[in-house]
Amino acid sequence: MDELFSKYYNKKTRVLWHVAFWLTYLLYHVLVIVSVEDGNYLEVFVSRSLNLPVKIIATYFVLYVLIPRFFMKKKVLAFSVFFFVTLLAAGFFQHLYYHFITYPVLYPERVYSLGFPVIEIFKNVLTTYPVVSLAAFIKIGKHWLEKERVSQRLEREKVEAELKFLKAQLHPHFLFNTLNNLYALTLKKSDKASEVVLKLSSLLDYILYEGNAHTVPLKKELDLVATYVHLEKIRYGEKLRVNYCVRGGVGGKVVPPLLILPFVENSFKHGVSQQTKEMWVNIDVEVKANLMLLKVENSKFNNGSALNRQGSRGGIGLQNVKRRLDLLYGKNHELTVSNEEDTFSVLLAISVDEPLKMSNSKA
């Protein structure tokens, strides 16, 4: 029912726009002619209205036959030829219209010679051409705008779908790593297993209820990082040295959810997990005005082999977050990845104020 009403409303609106177009055309000519010839407004209006049918027929023939059949299919030459022929035909029929209708109705005392004067026909062509061309220009412009709007909507939907897909990849990847941690503790029958379950519950709550938001408070994202770091410290114990520092005011700042975590996760998954000693991770977050600087640095095991995935690829999560940064921020971010002999570091600079590039996205 709503769809039917919408179609009816759109159709009614379109009719009103067309009526407004022709009334504007008439009023313009009435005002111009009266101001030039000092004529009578009503007489000129009736005269111009009576001569309108031929122009209307020619206009709608161009709008609904020539433009869809030739111009929209990029047959410009054929469109130009038929457009010119249409104007000539309109000029000829306007000549007949004057003889059989206009003069007998308005000026019965005058005699309008029929004949086939070329000059009169071309005069009619010149008076028909402006209104037909204007209507055609509006039609083509409207079509182009609608096409551009649809294209932008499809592009936006494509980007939003890709963002959701990238986050969907992050969630199971992250959970897989965390559950591995829990599994290792249960094998050891560690008393810390219950603490891990509690922390994991907190992480799942964040992913389920915050992960689909466009942005989240920066403080929540950093609390998530702190929870993750705590889990990893439980896993590695005294073998791991972690320095997590947050500087600057984080209140009122926002980031896309699950944007910072993959960098931290990557430092553990493809960095310290490859080592047996001297494991360390440094996480430094600094907020200055509307800018956040994130530096994640970790020790790494370097044997020059292809097994060191952090050195060669940076891990699945890091690849995804790079793509997500491009979609969300475009060129308005800086990401530097440094792969040294025994150290891997990531430096990220992003705005932590609204709006992002995808400000209308739900990603």
Order of alpha helices (4+ residues) and beta strands (2+ residues): alpha-alpha-alpha-alpha-alpha-alpha-alpha-beta-alpha-beta-beta-alpha-beta-beta-alpha-alpha-beta-beta
